[in-house]
Each structure stands twice: as C-alpha cells, then as structure tokens.
Amino acid sequence: MVKREGGSPKAHFGQLLRWKPTPLYLAAVLLPSLAQFIASPVIHVATGVFLVGPPLAEEPGWRGYAYDRLRRGWSPLPASLLTGVLWAIWHAPTWFLPGVHSDLALLPAYFLWLTAAGLLAGWFYDRLGLTGSLTLHAGLNLDLVAIGGSSLGLAAGILAAIAIALHLLSRPTPREVVAIPKAPRP
C-alpha cells in the first residue's frame, strides 16, 4: 500500500530501526502489566513465544500505516479509537479456533481490552513512532499470557481509563509525518 501511494516501503519499515532511548519505552511495556496487576491479585509468570513476532508483523500496518493515515485528518483520540476497534475485529476470529480460547463469554472483554490497547498504542506511536507502539504491543502480548479470564474485563477498563486520560491530558505532539503524494486517479 505504501508503494502504491508513492511512498517508500524501505523508509516505512526503516522506522523499526530508529530507536531513541527514553523512559516511555519502559512505560509501554509496563502499563499493560500495571492494569493487570490492579485487576488480578495473582500475576502468573508469562513465557509467551509471541512476545515480539506479532508486533513486528502487525504494527507497521496498524499504527505505521492505518493510524498514521487517519491522523492526517483526525485528532489522536478518534484515530486511535478507530484503529483499536479495527484491531479488535481483526483478532476476533482467533476466538473461534479450537484450543486457542476456552470461553467465548470473554470475547466482549477481550474486544474492549484490545480497543483500549489500540488507544494506548496510538498515544505511544505519536510520541515514539513505530518502535513505541511495537514496544507496547510486545508488553500487551506478555501481559495477555498472565491475564486470567475473570480479570480480563477489569484490566480492559483500566487500560481504557489510562489510555483516554493520556489522550485527554496530553498536549498534542506533532510527529514528523512523511508526506505521501496522492495516487493519480485513473
């Protein structure tokens, strides 16, 4: 899609190699766990193999492409909310795979949790770029292993509250957005 719009795929994915050390990366990893810690009295040790793989595969599309395009015409909160909802819809079919999730009744809580995570991912993307949302996504995957079914809804609510507060209380941070020329109409 980037190439079709006249952009450079190399520059788009090159964002993954630009890291600027800042404490916000630590926050991106720890905020989901903080929500889970508040929601559940017991934290399980997480050993998920999906810690980094899915973030590397998904974040260039969700935040690096979709959210980035939405931000050209929308403010951060609605752009984050829409990409969060779409992200949740994208993951919903996994609930119907045998052996992946055991309780379909938790699907609405999972949907809320991912939508809230999308709000947070947009906030981190605006401040740290693609590496910020990728780091948060890895933290979310680490935390998802530890979330018990009974605390998923509460963890989702806490994540949503944190994300909305960050969006509403933060001054907008103008990110350097690479202008992509509009594709010529046929």
Secondary structure, DSSP 8 states (H G I E B T S, - for coil): -TTTTT--HHHHHHGGG-----HHHHHHHHHHHHHHHHH-S-------TTSSHHHHHHHHHIIIIIIHHHTTTS-HHHHHHHHHHHHHHHHGGGGGSTTT-S-GGGHHHHHHHHHHHHHHHHHHHHHHTHHHHHHHHHHHHHHHHH--GGGHHHHHHHHHHHHHHHHHHS----------------
